């Protein structure tokens, strides 16, 4: 493997979980004048003798015309058996600021891990060799990292503003996979597998030793760990055209992703990942109003829940004599659900402004229907088993049913209604 130009390896061991974790320093912008390459764009390849040269020449021309800092392109050849290594070596000779490394084993994650671990550039990125993503999004992708605004940036095909051309099969698979991540790992980012990402080097120094996967799950694992540590992830909606000649084995990749999701979920549940060492040092202007972590979030949600439950019970008591039990329950629950969603939106999940308000209320009402089913069902069971039960028994039954509905509601709000506001995530679009 050719690595002569590299310096300061990133792949040093992560801080031990038992040691006092040292937080990352505050993000700072890179200086306007930087003599060394600011950006290292890695192009991982395996048997890409047809696409490699046009991709790298187009990328090199684009960066030369639009990128205001010195840059480097690194071709990461992982175990190609065709003419890819010879083409990569020739491009490195002919194009200034272009280099290549060769690995003896396959795996996109392995190629990225190796190339990023050996790079000295303060911003590290990668893109797929088929150039499915429009290069016009490259500068918006890395700008938040250069300015010190964000820690990681990802292209997304699933956010508002993205323009995607691909078949229904891949569209369904992509949405199902990202939906699975949201439901199992409660992630906030919208697109885990778009081959268009960037990371600040100081973050990569801490993240890469924690990422075990060396194949297609590498991206997902890196993002999940970063998000759980509270790092800021910036999303850029991209224009993306599917490569019809893609050779990815969808079934094998899907099975590997499921295994990776289960493994990562166990590691997070067991507390085996030293996430504290990935957190940023606070300070003036450093994320002062970001949503809190899980425990403070639960406390705020509980306070809002107590207030909305009291409001619900008061309204139910007022409406019960004239509307009847079921109608009073539905009306009181509807009114308290609207108020509850509005309060949690502002106080628990830190969403400010009117953007996305209607969408949040619609999703909140969907969660309300779950609560309605639980509470109405409990009343039905009560009236069936104890026809003579009085208002006090009804209230006690509703309180118990509401406890179960409240827990489920919190999970729905956190993972579905406000998924992007439970961690330090930002987006390049205007979504809420």
N, C-alpha and C positions, 0 to 999 in steps of 0.2 A: 504494500500500500504506500503510495507516494504522499508524504506529509511534511516535506522539508520546509515549506514556507510557514508552518504553523508555530504558534507560541502560546504560552500560558494555558495549559490544558484546563478544561472545565470539569472533567470527570473526576474530580476529587471527592472523597467520601462526604456524605451529608453529615451535619452535626448529629451526634448521638442523642437519642431520645432522652437519656438520663441526664445529659449535660444541660447547663443553663442555655436556652436557645438565644442566639444573637439575631435580632431582627434585621431585615434589610434596611438600609438607609433610605431617607426620603428620595423620591424621584427628582432628578434635576435635568434641565434641558442640556443637550449637547452643544458645545461651542459652535458658533457660526463658521469659524475657520478650523478645520480639522485636517491635518496633513495625511493621516492614514485613512484607509477605507472606513467609512461610517457604516455602510451596509454590506453584508455578505449574503447574497442570494444563492441558495443551494438548489440545484436541479438534480434530484435523485433519479437514476436511470438503471434499467436492466434490459438489455437487448433492444435498444432504441436506435439502431443505426439509421433508420429512415427519418425519424422526427428530431434527433438530437441537434444536428447542425442548423436547420432552419429555426429551431426554437432558440438556441443560444445566440445566433446572429441577430435575430429579431429582438431578443431581450437586451443584448448589448447595445444595439442601436437605440432602443427606447430609453434605457438608462442614460446613455450618453447625451441624448437630446433633452431629457426632462428632469433628471435627478441632479439637484444642486450640490451634492457632496461627492467625494470620492467613493467608489464602490468596487466590489469584487463579485465575480460570478464563480461559483464552485460547482463543477460537475462531479457528482458523487456516484461513481459507477459501482454497483453492488453485484459482482459476480457475473457480468455479461460474458456471453460465449460467442457473440458475433463481432462485427467490426466496431462496436461502440467504443472500446478503449482506444483504438487507433484514431478514431474521429475526435474523441475527447482530447487526446494528446495534441493533435494538430490544432484544434481550436485554442488550446492553452498557449500554443506558440504564436498563433496569428493574431489573437485578440488581446490587447492590453487589459490587464485587470481580470484575466480569466485563468483559472487553475482547475486541476482535477485531482481526485483521489480515487483509489481503487480498493474495494473490499473483496475478500474471498468468499463471503457469505451473502445470500440474498436477504432482503427485508428493507422496506422503505424506512421504517423506524430506525433500523440499524444504521442506514446511510445517513439519516439526519442526525442521529445521536453522535456519530463519529465526526461528521463535518462541523456541527455546531460546537462540539467539545474541543475542537482544535482551532477554532477561529478566534481571532483577536478583535474582530469588529464589534463595536458596542451595540449594533442592531443586527439580529440574525433573522433570515427569512427563508422561505422555500416556496416553490411553485412546481406544479406538474409539468412534465415535458411536453404534453399535448397542447399546452396553452389554452385549455378550455376557458380559463378565466381571462377576461379582457385586461390587458396590461395597464389600461388607464386607471385601474383601481390600486396599482402598486404604491404610488406616492401617498394617496389617502390612507393606505394600510400602515405604512411605516411612520407617517408624520406624527401621530400621537405618541409614538415611542421616542422619537427624536426630541420632541418638545418636552418630554417628561410627564405627559398627561396620563399615559397608560403603561401597563406592564407587558401585556400581550395583545396582539391584534389578529383578528381572523376574518377572512372573507365568508360571507353567508349567502346562500342561495335561497334561504327560507324567510328572510326578513322583508318588510315592506321596502320597496324601491329596487329590489333585485329583479333582474330579467333573465329568465332561464329557458333554454331550449333543450329538452330531453324527452325521452319516451316515457310513457306512463309506468312501465315496470320499474325503472330506476327512480322515478318520482315517488312512487308508493313505498319502495324499499327505504329511501332516504328519510321520508317523513315518519315511517314506522320506527326506524332506528332511533331517530332523535326523540320521538315520543316515548320510546322505551327508556331512554336515558332520563328524561324528565320524570317519568313515573317511578323508576327504580332508584336513581341516584339524585333526583330532585335538582338537576342542573338548571342553570339560568340561561346559558348561551343557546343559540338557536340552531347552529349547524356545526357538528363535530368533525365532519370528514371532508369538508371542502379543502382541496389541495392548494391552499393559499393562506399562509400564516406567517407571523413574525413575532419575535420575542426580544426583549432587552437582554443583553448578555449577562448583567448582574443577576437577573431572574433565572436565566438558563443555568447559571452556576449552581443554584440551589435546587432547581427542578429536575434536571437531567439525572442526577444520581438516584432520584426516587422513582423514575419511570422504568418499569420492568420490561414492558413489551418492546419488541424490536421489529414489529411488522405493521399491519394496518391499524391496530388499536393504539399505537403510539400517540397519535394526535389526541384521541379521546382521553386517554389516561393523563396526559400532560395538562389538558384543559380542566379536567375534574379536580385534580390535585391543586392547581392554581386557584380555581374558584373557591374550593373549600378553605384555602389559606387566606382568602379575602383579597387576592390580587385583582387589579382592575383589568378587565378584558374588554377591549374595544371591538365592535363589530362593524364591518363595512359591507353594505349590500353590493353584490357584484353582478356583472353581466357574464353569463356562463352558458357555453354551448357544449353539449355532450359530445364526446369523442366516440363515434360509432365503432371504432376499431379497438376499443378498450379490451384488454385481455385479463381483467380482474375476474377471478373465480368468485362469483357472488355468493354461492352456497358456502364454500370453505371460509370466505371472509366473514360471513354472517355468523357461522358457528364459532369462529375464533373471537369475534366481538362479544358474543354472549358469554364465552368463558372468561374473557377479560373483564367484562362488567361484573360478573359474579366475584372474581378474585379481588377486584378493586373495592367492591362493596364490602367484602369481608375485612379488608385492610383498614378501610375507613371506620367500620363498626368496632373493630378491635383497638383502634387508636394506635396502630403500628406506624403511622406516618408522622414524622416530626413537622407538623404544619406550622408550629409557632416560629420555626426558623425561616419561614417564607413570608411572614407578615412584615409590613412596612412600618417604619418608625413614624409616629404622628408628628404634627407640628402645624404651624400656621399655613393655611391654604392646602393642607394635605388631607383631602377627603374629610372635611370637618362635619359634613352632614350626611354621610353615607349610612344606609340602614344598619341596624345593629346585628349582632350575631344571634344564634339560635336561642340562647337562654334569655337575653334581654327581650328578644322578639316575643318569646312565649309569655313573658311577664306583661308586656304591653298588650298583647292579644288578650290575655286573661282579664286585664283591667277593662279593656273595651268590651269584652264578653260579659263581664259582671254588669256593666252599665246597660248594655243592650238587653240583657236578660231581665233586669229590673223593669226596663221600659216595656219589654214584651209582656211580662206578667201583669203590669199595671194596665196596659192596653187590653189584655185578655179579660181581666177582671171587669173593666168598664163595659166591654162589648158583649160579654157572656150572657147577661140577662135578656138582651134584645135579639142578638144574632144567633144564639145557640153555641154549643161547644165547638163543633167543627168549623163553622164560619168564623167565629171569634178567634180560634187558633190560627186559621189561615191568614186573616187580615192582620192580626197582631204580629205574626211571624214575618209577613211580607214587609210591613213597615219597619220592623226592627232589623230585618236583613238589609234593606237599603241604607239605613243609618249605620249599621255595623260595617258594611263594605266601605262606605265613605270614611268612617273613622279609622278603620284599619289601613285603608289606602294612604291616609296622611300620617297617622301616628305609628303604625307598626312597620309598614314597608317603605316609608319615606318618600312616597310619590307626591310630587308637587306639581301644580298647574292643572290645566283642564285636558291636556292631551291624553287620549285613551280612556277618559272618564266613562263614556258610555259603554265601551267594550268591557271595562272592569265591572261595571254594574250588571251587564248582561251575564257575564261569567259568575258574578256573585249571586245572581238570581238562580243560576243553574245549581250552585251549591245550596241555595235556599230550598230548592225543590227536594234535595236529598234530606234536609232537615225536616221539611214538611212531611215527607213520606215516613220518617221515623216517628215524629210526634203524633201525626194523625193515625199512624198504625198503632201506636201505643194506646191512644184513646179508644180506638176500635176494639183492641184486645181487652182493655179495661171494662168497657161497656158490655162486652160479650160475656166476660167472666164474672163481673160484679155489676149487674144492672142498676143497683141502688146506690152506687158510689156517689158521694157528694162532691162539692167543689174543692174541698181540701184534698181529697184523694186524687182528684183530677190534677190539681196543681203539683202535687208530689210526683205523680206519674210523668207529667210534662217536664218537670225539672230534671228527673233522671234521664228521660229521653233526650233532653237538650244537652246534657253533658256529653253523651255519645255523639250527638250531631255537631257539637262544638269542636270536639277533637278532629272529627272528619273534616269539618269546615276549615280548620287551621291548615291541615295538610293540603286541601284543595287550593286555598288561597296562596300558600307558599310555593307549591309546585306547579300550579296551573294559572291562577288569576294574576299573580304578580311574580312570575318566575324570574324576571330580570332584575328584581329589586330586593332580593334577599342576600345579595353579595355585591362586591365591588365591580360591577359590570356596567359598561356604557355601550352605547350603540351609535353608529354613524347615521342612523336614520332618526326620524322624529318620533318614534314610537314611545309614547308616554314618558 
